[in-house]
Amino acid sequence: MRLLVLGGTHFLGRHVVDAARAAGHDVATLTRGVSGEPPDGVRAFHADRDDPLPAEVLAWAPELVVDTSCQTRAAAEHATALDPAGYAFVSSLNAYRGWPPGPLRGEDEPTWDTDDDEYGPVKAHAERVLGGALRDRFLTARAGLVVGPFDPLHRLGWWLDRIAAGGPVVVPDALDQPIALVDARDLAGWLVQVCGQRSGAVNATGPAGMTTLGGLLDTCREVTGGDAEWVVVPEADLLAAGVQPWQHLPLWLPADVARTAWDVDTGRARELGLPSRPVRDSVADTWVWMQTHPRPEPPPGRTLPGLPADLEETLLRT
Ligand SMILES: NC(=O)c1ccc[n+]([C@@H]2O[C@H](COP(=O)([O-])OP(=O)(O)OC[C@H]3O[C@@H](n4cnc5c(N)ncnc54)[C@H](OP(=O)(O)O)[C@@H]3O)[C@@H](O)[C@H]2O)c1
């Protein structure tokens, strides 16, 4: 079928393009052409998503649309103009009004209903307008933590770099904290598979408790080799020193938030066949990618995560 990826040249979208080609679809992307171009054999349309769709996109008449782009202002207008048989949208758990901190018992929990120009409300707004326009042709994948090769947010990547550098590594005293993640390649393949076949909302992340923070860091050490040693710092000391959860120590949340934030019911995702490859494969493949590609540029307006050197020194001294 003709499958249009709205996005498709950066991270998740790039894997959607690969998965759609592997599934035998005729694939096109729609981007501004700033983040790069899709591989040979993929039609590249260019436009800003806030502008009307180019006539050649409408003329190509995609039958399926996978929307990984964060640009959602004109989403409903475009969806109506394209009128596809299936539309899969990449949303986020942040679309839920109560997450974080959660927990999320299923997909019926309330989503944001405000017009705020913030990540969660924007995703929820897009879901509402797209769902209104497309009805049972619309699936929204509320993604959790996405990892894998080409990840520009460099969260797992920072840990891999730091652990590979070896020596004493500051880690929070939350190593038994359960965490869940979804490999971008699993999510991408599944989006292609369910687009046009299934509808509604799906919490699209790994099963709760699939690993722990400590398990993930141990896997990073195994994969990178080296002599990294954990220097376990109590949460109160990290916070007192000014360590920002998630930003300075990626994937770490304070215990009171973590208890519920990682508690996400993904039963529907499992029923609909969203795979969850072994964490080791995601870690190892991300590390291979990092050895063969330059470190990513942070997306506009964002800083790459990581523990500032002065903070690390202070924490290791105490
Ligand atoms: N990473 C996570 O942990 C996480 C968690 C939950 C949800 N998500 C969601 O997952 C999705 C992942 O995105 P991704 O970056 O991996 O997708 P992607 O499709 O690989 O990259 C984003 C694409 O959007 C295009 N784009 C950006 N601004 C545009 C504009 N104004 N008009 C047209 N195209 C535009 C970019 O190309 P150009 O720059 O060339 O235009 C690029 O191709 C996002 O929707 C994000 O909210 C991520």
The ligand as an ORCA input file, in Angstrom:
! r2SCAN-3c Opt
* xyz 0 1
  N      11.898      9.776     22.611
  C      10.979      9.400     23.470
  O      11.306      8.820     24.523
  C       9.508      9.651     23.161
  C       8.561      9.318     24.126
  C       7.210      9.486     23.824
  C       6.832      9.976     22.581
  N       7.768     10.321     21.677
  C       7.310     10.838     20.374
  O       7.908     10.040     19.380
  C       8.041     10.828     18.212
  C       9.471     10.622     17.830
  O       9.890     11.542     16.898
  P      11.190     11.325     16.053
  O      11.990     12.578     16.141
  O      11.838     10.078     16.428
  O      10.485     11.187     14.637
  P      11.127     11.299     13.201
  O       9.998     11.208     12.250
  O      12.248     10.359     13.054
  O      11.716     12.797     13.218
  C      10.905     13.934     13.271
  C      10.574     14.325     11.839
  O       9.719     15.438     11.795
  C      10.150     16.290     10.746
  N       9.701     17.629     11.100
  C      10.056     18.357     12.184
  N       9.438     19.550     12.157
  C       8.689     19.579     11.029
  C       7.817     20.538     10.432
  N       7.607     21.733     10.995
  N       7.213     20.222      9.270
  C       7.423     19.017      8.672
  N       8.225     18.055      9.206
  C       8.846     18.345     10.353
  C      11.656     16.130     10.736
  O      12.242     16.424      9.470
  P      12.748     17.925      9.130
  O      13.492     18.400     10.339
  O      13.627     17.728      7.946
  O      11.527     18.706      8.851
  C      11.814     14.640     11.037
  O      11.740     13.871      9.863
  C       7.649     12.244     18.556
  O       6.329     12.468     18.132
  C       7.722     12.249     20.084
  O       6.820     13.170     20.658
  C       9.103     10.151     21.928
*
